[in-house]
Amino acid sequence: MPERLYPCTPTRLDTWLSCPRRFRFTYLERRPKGPPWAHNSVGAAVHNALRDWWSVPLERRDAHAAEELVARQWISEGFRDDAQSAQWRDRAAAMTAAYAATLDPADEPVGVERTVSVATHGMALSGRVDRIDRRPSEDGGEELVVVDYKTGRRPLDADDARSSLALAVYVVAARRTLRLRARRVELHHLPTASVAVHEHGEESLDRHLRRAGELAAEAAAAQRAWHEGLAARAEDAADGVAEAVEAIDAVLPPAPGPGCSWCDHRRWCPAGREASTERAPWDGLAEGEGPLSATAPR
C-alpha cells in the first residue's frame, strides 16, 4: 500500500525548520498563542485591502479605494494605545494607496489569495498566494508570475526572492493548478515601493522541492513519534519530570536564539526566554528593531 502523503504548507515546514519545539506547540499541542503583534495587524490589514481592491468595480478601483479599504478593515490589536494605532492606520493606508497607484486596475490577476497545491516528494503541499499575474512571455506567449506582498521594515532583494522555499513551491503549484508556464517570483515591498525579482530555472525549482520534501519527511516522522507515545508524556514534561522532557526534546528540541523574542509561544519555553529579550507587542513596528516581515508566506 503506498505511503500516505504528508499534508503541509510552507508555513508548517518553515516552523519545523526554525524550531521543532515551536512546531510541537503550534501544530501538535495547539497551545494558545501570546498577545497579538502590532506588526501583524499592519500586515493583515494591508493584505486584506489589496485582496479586496480587485473586487471593487473597475471605475472605482483606484488609489483612494485602496486607502479606504485599509481604514475600513483596520485591525487595532497589539498597539501601545489608540494614538499609535491611528498613526499606523494612516501610514498603512498611504502606503497601500501609493502601491495601488502603480497598478493597472484593468489588468486583473489570474488569482488573488489563490490556493494552489502540488503532490510530490512524499508530501501534499498547499498554500495561498497573495497574487498570481498572467503576463506576456519573451517568446510571445503567456506565463504566470507569483507575487508576494511584504510590509516589514527591512527592504528585500533578489536573494530573498531566490531563496524563498515558499515562493518556489508556489511556482510549481501554480503551474500544475492553472496549466500555464511559471518561473518568475516577485516580492513587492510596500514600505520602500521596491520589487525583488528572481526567475527560477528547472534545477532551482527541483532543488527547492527536494528540500521541502526532506523537511516534510522530518516533520512527519516527528509527528508520528508524538502520536505514538510522546504525547502521553507531555503532562509529565510540563511537571518537570526530566526523563519525559528529555524524551520529547530528543525528537522536538528547542532552537533558542534572539528570534525567540518574536515567538508566539515564548511564555511556554524557558530556553527561548533565556535566549531572548522580552518584546512589547508594538516593538516590531518600524520605529525599532523588528522581525523580517509582518506576515510570512503562507
N, C-alpha and C positions, 0 to 999 in steps of 0.2 A: 504494500500500500504506500503510495507516495507520501512523503512528509508534508504536513500542513505548512503553508506559507505563513510567515510571521507578519501579522498586520502592524504597521507602524507609520509614523510621519517623520519628516526631517527633524521636527522639534523633539520628538521622543528619542531619536538617535543622538541628537546633539546633547540632550540631557544625560544620556548614558555615557557619552564620551567625556563630558565635562566633569561629572561626578556621579558614580554609581549609587552613593547614598542618597543624593537628591532624586535620582531615578526611583529608588525604593520609596521615599517619602511621597513622591508625586504620583507614581503610577501603580505601586503595589499596595501601599498602606493608605494612599489618598488622604494624607493629613491636611488639615486646614492650612491655608496659606497665611502669611503675615499680612499686615495692613497694606492697602493699595499704594502704589507708587505714582507720584505726580507725573513722571516722565511717561509712564504707560498710559495715563489718562490723555496726555497730549497726543501720543501716537495713535491711540484708538480713535479719538475724535477726528484727527486728520484723515486716517484711513477710511473711516465711515463716510466722511464728507466726500472724498474722492470716489468712493464706490457709488454713492447716491447721485453724484453730479451727472453721471451718464444717464440717469433716469429722468432728469429734468428735461422738459420739452426743448427741442433744439433752439427755438427762437429765444429762450431764456437761459440757455446753457453758456454762461459767461463767468468772468471773474467774480462779479458781485454775487452770483448764485452760489459759488464755492464758499465765499465769505459767510453768507447767510447759513449755509449748511453746517459749518463749523460752530457758529454761535448757537444754532438750534440743537445740535447734538452734543454740546459741550459736556464733558464729564468732570465734575469738580472734586473728585476724590484724590486724596494724597497731598493736597496743597497746604501750605502753612496756615493760610487764612483766606478769606473771601477776596481780599485785595490782590494777593498773589495769583489766585485762580483767575480773576478778571484780567489781570495783566497778561497772563499766558493765553487766555482765550483770545484776546485781541491780537497777540503775537502770532498764534497759530492760524487765526483767520486771515491775517495779512499774508502770511507765508503761503497758505493754500491758494489764496486768490492770485498771488503772483505766479504760482505754478500753473494754475488753470489758464492764465492768460497766454501761456506758451503752447497750449493745446489747440488742435483744430476740433471744434465741437462736432463737426460733421463726420469726422474720421473715427467712427465708433469701433471700439476694440472687439475682438472675437470673444473675449471673456473678461469679466470683471468679478473679482473674488471667485474665480472659477476653480472648482475642484477637479484635479487631474490625478491619474493613478497609473501605476505600472507594476506588473508582477514579474520579478526577475531575481536571480541570485538568492533564492530561498525566502524572499520577502514579498509582501503585498504592500507597496509603499504608496501613500496618497498624501495630498496636501492641497492647500488653497493658495492660488496665485493672485497677487494683487491685480495684475492686468496682463492680458495677452494681446499683443497687437498683430495685425496682419500687414506686412509691408512688402514693397517690391524687392525682389532679389536681384543680384548682379546679372543673372542670366535672363532677365526679363520675366521671370515667373513671380511666385509669391512665397514668402516664408513667415514663420511665426517668430515673435520676439517676446521673451519673458521679461516683464518689468516688475521691479520690487521697489516700493516706496520706503524711504528712510527718513526719520525725523530726529535722530540722535545728534549729539553735539560734535562728533568727530567727522570731518569730511572723509569721503571714501574714494578709493582709487581702483585702477584696473585689477590690481592684485586681490582686492576684496571680492570683486566680481568673479575673477578666475577661480579663487579658492573656495567659493561658496558651494558646499555639497548640495544644499537645498536647491539652489538655482539650477545646477547641472541636472539634478534629478527631475526638476520641473520641465526642463527642455525635452528630455526623453519622454516623460509622461505626456506632455503636450503633443508631441509628435504622434504618439500612439492613440491618444484620445481624439485629436482633431484631424489626424491624417494629412498633415502638412509638414514640410521641412521646417526644422528649427535648429539654430545653433547659437544665436545671439542672446546674451543676458545683459540687463541694464539695471544698475542701482541708481534710482533718482533721489538724490539727497536734497530735500526741500529747503533746509536752512541756508544752504550755500548755492542753491539753484544750479547744482552740478550733476552730471551724469557720468557714472563709471561704467565702462563697457568692456565686455570680453566676448570673443567669438570662439566657441568650442569646436575642436575637431573631434572625430570619432574616437580617437585614442583617449583624449582627456575625458570625454563623457563616459567611456567604458571604465576608466580608472576611478572616477567618482562613483559609478555604480558598484564596482567591486568593493570599494571602501565602505559604501553603505551596506552592502551585503555582509561584510565582515562585522560591522557594528551590530547589525540586526541579529546575526548568529550569536554574538556575545550576549546581547540583551535577552534574547530568547532563552539561552542556557541559564542565565541568572534568574529569569522569571520562573523557569521550570523548577530550579532548585528552591526558590521561595515557596512555591505552591506544594512542593513535595516534602517539605519538612521545616524549612527555615521560618515560615510564618508562625508555626506553633511555638517558636522560641522567642517571638517578638516581645511578649509580655515580660518574660524573664530578662530580656535585654534592657527593656525600659526600667526594670527594677535594679539594674546594675549588676546582674549576675555575669561575671567575667566570661565564663565559658560560652554563654549564649551570645554575648557581644562579639566575642572573637569568631564564633561560627558564622554569624551574619556578616561581619566585616570582611571575612575571608572571601566572600562572594560579592558583596556590595559595599566596598570600602569608601570612606570619605576621600575627597581630594581637596584638602584645605588650602586656602590661599587668599590673597587680597580680594578676589572676586566674590568671596563669601559675604562681603558687606551687602551685596545686592540680592542674595538668595532669599526666596520667599519662605524657606524652611530653616533659616538661621537659628531661630529660637529653639529648634529641636536638636541642634547639633553642637555639642561642646567643642569639637575640633574646629568647626567653622567659626565659632565665636572667638576662640583663642587666636585664630589666624587673621582676623579681620577687625576693622573698626566699625562700630555700630553707626548706621546712617539714618538720618531723618527721611521720611517719605518724599520730601521735595529736594533732596540733595542731588538727584540725578538730572536736575534741570541745568541749563547752560551756564548758570551763574557759578557753578562749582564743578569739581571733578565728577564725572558720571560714567555710566556704562556706555558701551558702543552704540546701542540703538534703542529707541523707545519700544520697538517690537521686533522680535526675532522672526525669520522666515518661517511661515507655517508650513 
